Amino acid sequence: MTLIKSISGIRGTIGGEQGEGLTPLDVVKFTAAYATMLSSKELVNKKVVIGRDARPSGKMVNDLVSATLSGMGFDVIDLGLSTTPTVEIAVPLENAAGGIILTASHNPVQWNALKLLNEKGEFISGQDGEKLLEIAEAGNFNFADVKHLGKYATDDTYLQKHIDLILALPEVNVEAIKSAEFSVVVDAVNSSGGIAVPMLLKALGVNKIKEINCEPTGHFAHNPEPLPENLREISSELSKGDFDLGIVVDPDVDRLAFICEDGEAFGEEYTLVAVADYILSQNKKKKNTTVSNLSSTLALKDVTVKHGGEYFSAAVGEVNVVEKMKEVGAIIGGEGNGGIIFPELHYGRDALVGIALFLSHLAKFNKPIGFMRKQYPNYFIAKKKIELGSGIDVDGILEKIKSKYSKYEIDIRDGVKIYFDKEWVHLRKSNTEPIIRIYAESEFETKAVNLADKIIADIKECMASK
């Protein structure tokens, strides 16, 4: 059993002993701590928006969270089966104090999590996160008396509101998408994207849609992370030649990947690159600025420079990317895992707005998606990881790697990133799993893999010599 408390929220496997997994007692404790943290602020009203993906533990966790919030005196607006970006949009529209999304994102079905939002519908800051953990550890919760219990209400209108806001964006060319008459295959891994993505496509005028794994049962038909090795079914369908493209989302619909007309993966790293290319081309402002995290492809920088813009990097984690985007006034940003952040709509990764912007770009491009992919710089990223055993001094290992490669340019804002001319390798502790992630990028796939393997060998050597 695993319970991880981080900048990404409270995430864990369901069941087990208290404090060792995401048990009902842990759900109540951290929800009460969140409500207590909110209560320490100046609140317009005591209201929290919640929503969940379709995983089987969702209803149980939902009931615990809503009851605890009510017990702390907060009114609850429950969106039910929803998406992470939809909840993020609903929080400020409801003038709420915050929001909680019940989803473990790309993690397997045995996981669930509390993703915690502030009054802007953005992830809470690191400072607020630390305060929340202190409150949870102390356990000094002040529950409301019977006269001041919060109210509970449901609202199933926000997905349509979300889509309407997307359709209203000037960068979304609905007429061009309709005229293109795209035929699309959708894989929503049997979660809430099975509701949201077809609904959006129909609103965009896409009429030929084949749905794969779109029943929101929560029983994931494959590993829910939208990587090529997990997408064989939709790739096989595209390879038959009957559809223009495939669209894949993760369980909470904040990550987006595309499949080309021949069944080949467009590349989740290139989701942001393509959408940014489109937004930069449409932007009439003087400042063309983009942001992605340190583990994302250099192709975004190349595309930004092509448009006369400036690229910035940020530490991994949506809250870090958003903070940097605000700092530099970025018009588009996100993460190389297929996360699009478009500030004109909201500051959160949003696969739905990503779909609308990408299809607008593809309609204007007026050639198959495979041809579009060839327009971009061709980098390869090897993504690997090492499971952590108990008692491993991860910081000590990273320090040894840093020392070993000290003659190279090194960025230590988030783990250790080492630059080797046109190649780089990034080592960091995961915020969501007990592992070290190793990402390496090169213009050649074999070099990227070899670089990652070399660093893994170095890590193992460090672990053996501790």
C-alpha positions as CSV (number, residue, x, y, z in Angstrom):
1,M,0.0,0.0,0.0
2,T,1.2,3.5,-0.8
3,L,0.2,7.0,0.4
4,I,2.0,10.0,-1.2
5,K,1.5,13.6,0.0
6,S,2.9,16.1,-2.4
7,I,2.4,19.3,-4.5
8,S,0.2,17.1,-6.7
9,G,-2.2,16.4,-3.8
10,I,-2.9,13.4,-1.7
11,R,-2.5,10.2,-3.7
12,G,-2.6,6.6,-2.7
13,T,-3.7,3.1,-3.2
14,I,-7.1,2.2,-1.9
15,G,-7.3,0.1,1.3
16,G,-4.8,-1.2,3.9
17,E,-3.9,0.4,7.2
18,Q,-4.5,4.0,8.0
19,G,-1.5,6.1,6.9
20,E,-0.2,3.3,4.6
21,G,-2.8,3.7,1.9
22,L,-5.7,6.0,0.9
23,T,-8.1,4.6,3.5
24,P,-11.5,6.2,4.4
25,L,-9.8,7.6,7.6
26,D,-7.1,9.2,5.5
27,V,-9.6,10.7,3.1
28,V,-11.5,12.3,6.0
29,K,-8.3,13.5,7.6
30,F,-6.9,15.3,4.6
31,T,-10.3,16.7,3.5
32,A,-10.8,18.1,7.0
33,A,-7.3,19.6,6.9
34,Y,-8.0,21.1,3.5
35,A,-11.3,22.7,4.9
36,T,-9.4,23.9,7.9
37,M,-6.7,25.5,5.7
38,L,-9.4,27.2,3.6
39,S,-11.1,28.5,6.7
40,S,-7.9,30.3,7.7
41,K,-8.4,32.6,4.7
42,E,-10.8,35.4,4.0
43,L,-13.6,33.6,2.2
44,V,-16.4,35.1,0.2
45,N,-18.4,32.0,1.0
46,K,-17.8,28.5,2.3
47,K,-18.4,26.5,-0.8
48,V,-16.3,23.8,-2.4
49,V,-16.7,22.2,-5.9
50,I,-16.0,18.5,-6.3
51,G,-15.9,16.1,-9.2
52,R,-14.4,12.7,-10.0
53,D,-13.3,10.3,-12.7
54,A,-14.9,7.0,-13.2
55,R,-12.6,4.7,-11.2
56,P,-14.5,2.2,-9.0
57,S,-13.4,3.8,-5.7
58,G,-14.6,7.2,-6.8
59,K,-18.1,7.0,-5.4
60,M,-16.9,5.9,-2.0
61,V,-14.2,8.7,-1.9
62,N,-16.8,11.2,-3.2
63,D,-19.2,10.4,-0.3
64,L,-16.5,10.7,2.3
65,V,-15.2,14.0,0.9
66,S,-18.6,15.6,0.5
67,A,-19.7,14.5,4.0
68,T,-16.5,15.7,5.6
69,L,-16.8,19.1,3.9
70,S,-20.4,19.4,5.0
71,G,-19.3,18.5,8.5
72,M,-16.7,21.3,8.4
73,G,-19.5,23.7,7.5
74,F,-18.8,24.0,3.7
75,D,-21.5,23.8,1.1
76,V,-20.7,21.2,-1.6
77,I,-21.4,21.5,-5.3
78,D,-20.9,18.0,-6.7
79,L,-20.3,17.8,-10.5
80,G,-20.4,14.0,-10.4
81,L,-18.5,12.2,-13.2
82,S,-16.5,15.1,-14.6
83,T,-13.0,16.1,-15.8
84,T,-10.2,17.8,-14.0
85,P,-10.4,21.0,-16.2
86,T,-14.1,21.1,-15.8
87,V,-13.9,21.3,-12.0
88,E,-11.1,23.9,-12.4
89,I,-13.4,26.1,-14.5
90,A,-16.4,25.6,-12.2
91,V,-14.6,26.8,-9.0
92,P,-14.4,30.5,-10.0
93,L,-17.7,30.4,-11.8
94,E,-19.3,29.2,-8.6
95,N,-17.4,31.8,-6.6
96,A,-16.2,28.9,-4.4
97,A,-13.4,28.8,-1.9
98,G,-11.8,25.9,-3.6
99,G,-12.3,22.5,-5.3
100,I,-11.3,18.9,-5.0
101,I,-10.9,16.6,-7.9
102,L,-11.1,12.9,-7.0
103,T,-8.8,11.2,-9.5
104,A,-5.4,9.6,-9.6
105,S,-5.0,10.8,-13.2
106,H,-2.8,8.3,-15.1
107,N,-2.3,5.9,-12.2
108,P,-3.8,2.4,-12.4
109,V,-7.2,1.5,-11.1
110,Q,-6.1,0.7,-7.5
111,W,-5.1,4.3,-7.0
112,N,-7.2,7.4,-6.2
113,A,-6.4,10.9,-5.0
114,L,-7.5,14.3,-3.8
115,K,-6.4,17.0,-6.2
116,L,-6.8,20.3,-4.3
117,L,-7.6,23.6,-5.9
118,N,-7.7,27.2,-4.6
119,E,-10.4,29.8,-5.2
120,K,-9.1,30.5,-8.7
121,G,-9.6,26.8,-9.7
122,E,-5.8,26.3,-9.8
123,F,-3.7,23.9,-7.8
124,I,-2.9,25.1,-4.3
125,S,0.6,26.5,-3.7
126,G,3.4,24.7,-2.1
127,Q,3.0,27.0,0.9
128,D,-0.6,26.1,1.3
129,G,0.2,22.4,0.8
130,E,2.7,22.5,3.6
131,K,0.2,24.2,5.8
132,L,-2.4,21.5,5.0
133,L,0.0,18.7,5.9
134,E,0.8,20.4,9.2
135,I,-2.9,20.7,10.0
136,A,-3.5,17.0,9.1
137,E,-0.5,15.9,11.2
138,A,-1.8,17.9,14.3
139,G,-5.4,16.6,13.7
140,N,-7.0,19.6,15.5
141,F,-10.2,19.9,13.4
142,N,-13.1,22.0,14.5
143,F,-16.3,20.4,13.0
144,A,-19.5,22.4,12.7
145,D,-22.4,22.0,15.0
146,V,-25.8,20.8,13.7
147,K,-27.0,24.3,12.9
148,H,-24.0,25.1,10.7
149,L,-23.5,22.0,8.6
150,G,-22.9,22.6,5.0
151,K,-25.4,21.9,2.3
152,Y,-24.9,19.4,-0.5
153,A,-26.1,19.9,-4.1
154,T,-25.4,18.3,-7.5
155,D,-24.8,20.1,-10.8
156,D,-24.4,18.3,-14.1
157,T,-24.4,21.4,-16.3
158,Y,-20.7,22.3,-16.1
159,L,-19.4,20.0,-18.8
160,Q,-21.7,21.8,-21.3
161,K,-20.6,25.1,-19.9
162,H,-17.0,24.1,-20.3
163,I,-17.6,23.1,-24.0
164,D,-19.5,26.4,-24.6
165,L,-16.5,28.4,-23.3
166,I,-14.2,26.4,-25.6
167,L,-16.4,27.1,-28.7
168,A,-16.4,30.8,-27.9
169,L,-12.6,31.1,-28.1
170,P,-11.6,33.1,-31.2
171,E,-8.8,30.6,-31.8
172,V,-11.2,27.7,-32.1
173,N,-12.4,27.6,-35.7
174,V,-15.6,25.6,-35.6
175,E,-16.5,26.3,-39.2
176,A,-13.1,25.1,-40.5
177,I,-13.4,21.9,-38.4
178,K,-16.9,21.2,-39.7
179,S,-15.8,21.8,-43.3
180,A,-12.9,19.4,-42.8
181,E,-15.3,16.5,-42.1
182,F,-12.8,14.8,-39.8
183,S,-13.4,11.1,-39.0
184,V,-12.1,10.3,-35.5
185,V,-11.5,7.4,-33.2
186,V,-11.6,8.1,-29.5
187,D,-10.1,6.0,-26.7
188,A,-11.1,7.4,-23.2
189,V,-9.9,4.4,-21.2
190,N,-13.4,3.8,-19.8
191,S,-13.5,7.0,-17.7
192,S,-15.2,10.4,-17.8
193,G,-13.5,11.3,-21.1
194,G,-15.9,8.8,-22.7
195,I,-18.6,11.3,-22.0
196,A,-16.7,14.6,-22.5
197,V,-14.7,14.0,-25.7
198,P,-17.5,12.7,-28.0
199,M,-19.7,15.5,-26.6
200,L,-17.1,18.1,-27.6
201,L,-16.4,16.6,-31.0
202,K,-20.1,16.7,-31.9
203,A,-20.3,20.3,-30.8
204,L,-17.4,21.0,-33.1
205,G,-19.2,19.4,-36.0
206,V,-17.3,16.1,-36.1
207,N,-19.9,13.5,-37.1
208,K,-17.9,10.4,-37.8
209,I,-16.8,9.2,-34.4
210,K,-15.8,5.7,-33.4
211,E,-15.7,5.2,-29.6
212,I,-13.3,2.7,-28.1
213,N,-13.3,2.2,-24.3
214,C,-15.7,5.1,-23.8
215,E,-18.1,3.5,-21.3
216,P,-17.3,5.2,-18.0
217,T,-17.2,2.0,-15.9
218,G,-13.8,2.9,-14.4
219,H,-12.5,-0.6,-15.4
220,F,-9.6,0.6,-17.5
221,A,-9.2,-1.5,-20.6
222,H,-5.4,-0.9,-20.6
223,N,-2.8,1.0,-18.6
224,P,-4.4,4.5,-18.4
225,E,-1.2,6.4,-19.2
226,P,-1.5,7.6,-22.9
227,L,1.8,6.1,-24.1
228,P,2.2,4.3,-27.5
229,E,2.7,0.9,-25.8
230,N,-0.7,1.2,-24.1
231,L,-2.6,2.2,-27.2
232,R,-2.4,-0.8,-29.5
233,E,-6.1,-1.1,-29.9
234,I,-6.7,2.4,-31.2
235,S,-3.5,2.2,-33.3
236,S,-4.7,-1.0,-34.9
237,E,-8.1,0.7,-35.7
238,L,-6.3,3.7,-37.4
239,S,-4.0,1.4,-39.4
240,K,-7.0,0.1,-41.3
241,G,-7.1,3.5,-43.1
242,D,-10.8,4.4,-42.4
243,F,-10.2,7.4,-40.1
244,D,-8.3,10.7,-40.1
245,L,-6.9,10.6,-36.6
246,G,-7.2,9.1,-33.1
247,I,-7.7,11.0,-29.9
248,V,-6.6,9.6,-26.5
249,V,-7.2,11.0,-23.1
250,D,-6.3,9.9,-19.6
251,P,-8.9,9.1,-16.9
252,D,-9.4,12.7,-15.8
253,V,-9.0,14.3,-19.2
254,D,-6.1,16.6,-18.5
255,R,-3.6,14.7,-20.8
256,L,-4.0,14.4,-24.5
257,A,-2.4,12.3,-27.2
258,F,-3.1,11.8,-30.9
259,I,-2.7,8.8,-33.3
260,C,-1.9,9.5,-37.0
261,E,-4.0,8.2,-39.9
262,D,-1.7,5.2,-40.3
263,G,-1.8,4.1,-36.7
264,E,1.5,5.7,-35.7
265,A,1.6,7.8,-32.6
266,F,1.9,11.6,-33.1
267,G,3.9,11.6,-29.9
268,E,2.5,13.0,-26.6
269,E,5.5,15.4,-26.4
270,Y,4.3,16.9,-29.7
271,T,0.7,17.6,-28.5
272,L,1.9,20.8,-26.9
273,V,4.3,21.6,-29.7
274,A,1.6,21.4,-32.4
275,V,-1.0,23.4,-30.4
276,A,1.7,26.0,-29.5
277,D,2.7,26.3,-33.1
278,Y,-1.0,27.1,-33.9
279,I,-1.5,29.6,-31.1
280,L,1.8,31.4,-31.9
281,S,0.8,31.7,-35.5
282,Q,-2.5,33.2,-34.5
283,N,-1.2,35.6,-31.9
284,K,-1.2,39.2,-33.0
285,K,0.5,40.4,-29.8
286,K,4.2,41.3,-29.7
287,K,5.0,38.9,-27.0
288,N,5.1,35.3,-28.1
289,T,6.2,33.5,-24.9
290,T,5.9,29.8,-24.1
291,V,6.6,27.6,-21.0
292,S,7.0,23.9,-20.5
293,N,8.6,21.8,-17.7
294,L,12.2,20.7,-17.5
295,S,11.3,17.1,-18.7
296,S,9.6,18.3,-21.9
297,T,11.0,18.3,-25.5
298,L,13.3,21.0,-26.9
299,A,11.0,21.1,-29.9
300,L,8.7,23.6,-28.1
301,K,11.7,26.0,-27.8
302,D,12.5,25.5,-31.5
303,V,8.9,26.3,-32.6
304,T,8.7,29.3,-30.3
305,V,12.0,30.8,-31.7
306,K,10.7,30.1,-35.2
307,H,7.8,32.5,-34.4
308,G,10.1,35.1,-33.0
309,G,9.2,34.2,-29.4
310,E,10.9,33.3,-26.2
311,Y,10.8,30.0,-24.4
312,F,11.1,29.4,-20.6
313,S,11.3,26.2,-18.6
314,A,9.8,25.4,-15.2
315,A,10.1,22.7,-12.6
316,V,7.9,19.6,-13.1
317,G,4.4,20.0,-11.7
318,E,1.4,21.9,-13.1
319,V,1.5,24.5,-10.3
320,N,5.2,25.3,-11.2
321,V,4.4,25.7,-14.9
322,V,1.4,27.9,-14.2
323,E,3.5,30.1,-11.8
324,K,6.2,30.5,-14.5
325,M,3.6,31.2,-17.2
326,K,2.1,34.0,-15.1
327,E,5.6,35.4,-14.4
328,V,6.6,35.6,-18.1
329,G,3.2,36.3,-19.6
330,A,3.1,33.1,-21.6
331,I,0.3,32.7,-24.2
332,I,0.5,28.9,-24.2
333,G,2.3,26.4,-22.1
334,G,2.0,23.0,-20.5
335,E,3.9,19.7,-20.0
336,G,5.3,17.2,-22.4
337,N,3.0,14.5,-21.1
338,G,0.3,15.9,-23.3
339,G,-0.9,18.6,-21.0
340,I,-2.1,21.9,-22.6
341,I,-2.5,25.0,-20.6
342,F,-4.2,27.8,-22.5
343,P,-4.6,30.9,-20.2
344,E,-7.3,32.5,-22.4
345,L,-9.6,29.7,-21.0
346,H,-8.0,28.9,-17.6
347,Y,-4.7,28.1,-16.0
348,G,-4.9,24.3,-16.0
349,R,-4.1,21.3,-18.2
350,D,-7.1,20.8,-20.4
351,A,-7.4,18.0,-23.0
352,L,-10.7,19.4,-24.2
353,V,-9.4,22.8,-25.2
354,G,-6.3,21.0,-26.6
355,I,-8.6,18.9,-28.9
356,A,-10.4,22.0,-30.2
357,L,-7.2,23.9,-30.9
358,F,-5.5,21.0,-32.5
359,L,-8.4,20.3,-34.8
360,S,-8.5,24.0,-35.7
361,H,-4.8,23.8,-36.6
362,L,-5.2,20.5,-38.6
363,A,-8.2,22.0,-40.5
364,K,-6.1,25.0,-41.5
365,F,-3.1,22.8,-42.3
366,N,-5.4,20.8,-44.7
367,K,-3.1,17.8,-44.9
368,P,-3.1,14.5,-43.0
369,I,-2.0,14.6,-39.4
370,G,1.1,12.5,-40.3
371,F,2.3,15.2,-42.6
372,M,1.9,17.8,-39.8
373,R,4.1,15.7,-37.5
374,K,6.9,15.8,-40.1
375,Q,6.9,19.7,-39.9
376,Y,8.3,19.7,-36.4
377,P,11.9,19.1,-35.2
378,N,12.4,15.4,-34.7
379,Y,13.6,14.7,-31.2
380,F,13.3,11.4,-29.2
381,I,12.8,11.2,-25.5
382,A,13.6,8.0,-23.6
383,K,11.4,7.8,-20.5
384,K,12.6,5.3,-17.8
385,K,12.3,4.9,-14.1
386,I,13.8,3.1,-11.2
387,E,11.7,1.7,-8.3
388,L,12.9,3.0,-4.9
389,G,13.6,0.5,-2.1
390,S,13.1,1.5,1.5
391,G,15.9,3.5,3.1
392,I,17.4,4.8,-0.2
393,D,19.0,8.2,0.1
394,V,17.6,9.7,-3.2
395,D,19.0,13.1,-2.5
396,G,22.4,11.6,-1.9
397,I,22.3,9.7,-5.2
398,L,21.3,12.8,-7.1
399,E,24.2,14.7,-5.5
400,K,26.6,12.0,-6.6
401,I,25.3,12.2,-10.2
402,K,25.6,15.9,-10.1
403,S,29.2,15.7,-9.0
404,K,30.1,13.0,-11.6
405,Y,28.9,15.3,-14.4
406,S,30.0,18.6,-12.9
407,K,31.9,19.7,-16.0
408,Y,28.6,19.9,-18.0
409,E,25.8,22.5,-17.7
410,I,23.5,21.4,-14.8
411,D,20.1,22.7,-13.7
412,I,19.1,21.7,-10.1
413,R,15.7,23.5,-9.9
414,D,14.0,20.1,-10.0
415,G,16.2,17.2,-9.4
416,V,19.2,17.2,-11.7
417,K,19.1,18.1,-15.4
418,I,22.4,17.7,-17.3
419,Y,22.8,19.3,-20.8
420,F,25.1,17.6,-23.3
421,D,25.1,20.0,-26.3
422,K,21.9,19.0,-28.2
423,E,21.0,16.3,-25.7
424,W,19.9,16.3,-22.1
425,V,19.0,13.9,-19.3
426,H,16.7,14.8,-16.3
427,L,16.6,12.8,-13.1
428,R,14.0,13.6,-10.4
429,K,12.0,12.0,-7.7
430,S,8.4,11.5,-8.8
431,N,5.7,13.6,-7.0
432,T,3.2,10.8,-7.4
433,E,5.0,7.4,-7.2
434,P,8.0,6.0,-5.1
435,I,10.4,6.1,-8.1
436,I,13.2,8.1,-9.7
437,R,12.2,9.1,-13.2
438,I,14.9,9.4,-15.9
439,Y,14.2,11.3,-19.1
440,A,16.8,11.7,-21.8
441,E,16.4,13.5,-25.2
442,S,18.4,13.4,-28.4
443,E,17.9,13.8,-32.1
444,F,18.5,10.1,-32.4
445,E,16.4,7.5,-30.6
446,T,19.3,5.1,-29.9
447,K,21.3,7.9,-28.4
448,A,18.5,8.9,-26.1
449,V,18.0,5.3,-24.9
450,N,21.7,4.8,-24.4
451,L,22.0,8.1,-22.5
452,A,19.1,7.1,-20.2
453,D,20.6,3.6,-19.7
454,K,24.0,5.1,-18.9
455,I,22.5,7.3,-16.2
456,I,20.6,4.3,-14.8
457,A,23.8,2.4,-14.6
458,D,25.4,5.3,-12.7
459,I,22.4,5.4,-10.3
460,K,22.7,1.7,-9.6
461,E,26.4,2.1,-9.0
462,C,25.6,4.9,-6.5
463,M,22.9,2.7,-4.8
464,A,25.3,-0.2,-4.5
465,S,28.1,1.9,-2.9
466,K,26.0,3.7,-0.3
